[in-house]
């Protein structure tokens, strides 16, 4: 079975992330495009369609001469469809803080909001709230 160029680029990036040990890489579109003899927009297409929050990745990019794309594999996206509790959402926020995707002030505000908003809710409602929060934060942090 022949794989498309997009499939090859995706697989290459996933191998780089796996080999990084940190679950994160920084690449330059132009270098990757040169490696695969394609245009940088093809690399952008692969990153924007195959390395989404829903697929378990956070992406951050900077354009320009020293521009890069940072792709981070996150352990939290697979939890969106599962049951979540307060400890797990706090661990998620801890992870965002540790990776400097949010600051101390945002962290404290989010912890307070989660605690306040989830008080008095049934377990099913809390789970739904936590899923929505993780999904929204994933989309927010991937746009930074």
Buried (B, 14 or more C-beta within 10 A) or exposed (E): EEEEBBEBBBEBBBEBBEEBEEBBBBBBBEEBBEEBEBEBEBBBBBBEEBBBBEEBBBBBBEEEEEEBBBBBBBEBBEBBEEEBEEEBBBBBBEBBBEEEBBEEEBBEEBBEEBEEBBEEEEEEEBBEBBBEBBBEBBEBBBEE
